[in-house]
Amino acid sequence: MPPPTLLAVPNVSEGRDAALIAQIGQAFTHQGTRLLDSHSDPDHHRSVYTLAGEPGRLCEALVNGARAVTTSIDLSTRDPADLESAGQHPHVGALDVVPLVYLDEQRRGAACAEALLTAERLGHELQIPVFLYGELAGGRTRAELRRGGLPALTERMAAAGLQPDFGPSKPHPTVGATLVAARPPLVAFNLQLAPPATLADAERVAAHIREHSPRGGGIPGLRAIGIELAGVKPHQPTPQVSMNVENPLDTPLAQIVEAVKRHAPIQSAELVGLAPRAALDGFPQDVPMPGFDPALHVIENRLGSS
């Protein structure tokens, strides 16, 4: 039988330097691994790469890409004010998260093994402290580790004795730490609110719809925050509800759109990376999603292309 195909979705804390983003993407295409998609966002200062490959080869590609990150990104030189404005999503490292994704239960074991091998090599060869999350860490969440960003993680490692699962006991001086997991597909999905909505409106909507909402009625498995994008025109920022849908097979994006519509009008939608076909079932035609192409952004379609 041929080796199972796994996905990896490394998130890199660089979303503005187009040449550097392309250079890092090229480094991830190693040992026959395919780069299915690259999505960069200057507001979030983040690039999300979607890779596909066989076990073993995918680990090699991730380590090769990580080497490129360590030699090209230095978080210690970034202005704290810029980090605060750009870090709308808290991050703990230049190579922030590296999830290994299995598309069915038959591939779960291979993804877990690939995640552990990748974590060990990042820690041992590149001296990056690596923290596991999700099922490899007893359910510890990515949000727990990211809370407060790299400064807070550094403090917890020093004062509270928080130890990484692999690698040194202190953050790397230039690239911080990395979070690694094995998981099923997750969908990163954003909704821009229509004028005259404000940041406060986006934050209010996010508080209503996310899981464990204190207001009740939240959607299981939905992580949501309200942020403000810089916008094309000066002084006209765009409020956004930025989300991670952790159970996209059970919670289609159409359900999330309808939940948001109950609280605020929607201007447009954005898919970050790829999504399984079932997550897009029934997506409303009256909500534009600029740049979306089913041939390129649906996992099943993309894996079937050469």
GIRAGI-V163369 format. One record per residue. N is the residue number from 1. NEAR is the number of other C-alpha atoms within 8 Angstrom. Layout:
BEGIN
N NEAR
N NEAR
END
This chain:
BEGIN
1 2
2 3
3 6
4 8
5 9
6 15
7 11
8 13
9 13
10 13
11 12
12 13
13 12
14 13
15 15
16 10
17 7
18 7
19 6
20 8
21 13
22 8
23 9
24 11
25 12
26 9
27 11
28 13
29 12
30 11
31 8
32 7
33 14
34 8
35 12
36 11
37 11
38 11
39 9
40 12
41 10
42 10
43 10
44 10
45 13
46 14
47 14
48 13
49 15
50 14
51 15
52 14
53 12
54 11
55 13
56 7
57 12
58 16
59 12
60 11
61 14
62 11
63 11
64 11
65 13
66 10
67 9
68 11
69 13
70 11
71 6
72 7
73 10
74 10
75 10
76 7
77 5
78 8
79 6
80 6
81 6
82 9
83 9
84 8
85 7
86 10
87 11
88 9
89 5
90 10
91 10
92 13
93 13
94 16
95 14
96 14
97 12
98 13
99 13
100 16
101 13
102 14
103 9
104 7
105 7
106 5
107 12
108 12
109 8
110 9
111 15
112 12
113 8
114 13
115 14
116 8
117 9
118 12
119 12
120 11
121 10
122 16
123 14
124 10
125 6
126 8
127 10
128 15
129 18
130 16
131 11
132 13
133 14
134 13
135 10
136 10
137 8
138 7
139 8
140 10
141 8
142 9
143 6
144 7
145 7
146 12
147 9
148 8
149 10
150 13
151 8
152 9
153 13
154 10
155 9
156 10
157 12
158 9
159 7
160 7
161 7
162 8
163 6
164 11
165 8
166 12
167 13
168 10
169 8
170 8
171 11
172 10
173 6
174 9
175 16
176 14
177 16
178 15
179 13
180 14
181 14
182 15
183 12
184 8
185 12
186 10
187 13
188 11
189 12
190 12
191 13
192 13
193 15
194 10
195 6
196 4
197 10
198 9
199 12
200 7
201 11
202 16
203 12
204 9
205 13
206 12
207 12
208 12
209 14
210 14
211 10
212 8
213 11
214 6
215 7
216 7
217 7
218 12
219 9
220 8
221 9
222 14
223 10
224 12
225 11
226 16
227 12
228 9
229 9
230 9
231 9
232 6
233 6
234 7
235 5
236 8
237 11
238 12
239 15
240 14
241 16
242 12
243 11
244 11
245 13
246 10
247 11
248 14
249 8
250 6
251 10
252 12
253 11
254 11
255 8
256 9
257 9
258 8
259 9
260 12
261 9
262 7
263 7
264 11
265 9
266 12
267 11
268 12
269 13
270 11
271 12
272 10
273 13
274 12
275 13
276 12
277 9
278 8
279 12
280 11
281 9
282 5
283 7
284 6
285 5
286 4
287 9
288 8
289 9
290 7
291 4
292 9
293 7
294 7
295 7
296 12
297 13
298 13
299 11
300 8
301 11
302 11
303 9
304 6
305 5
306 3
END
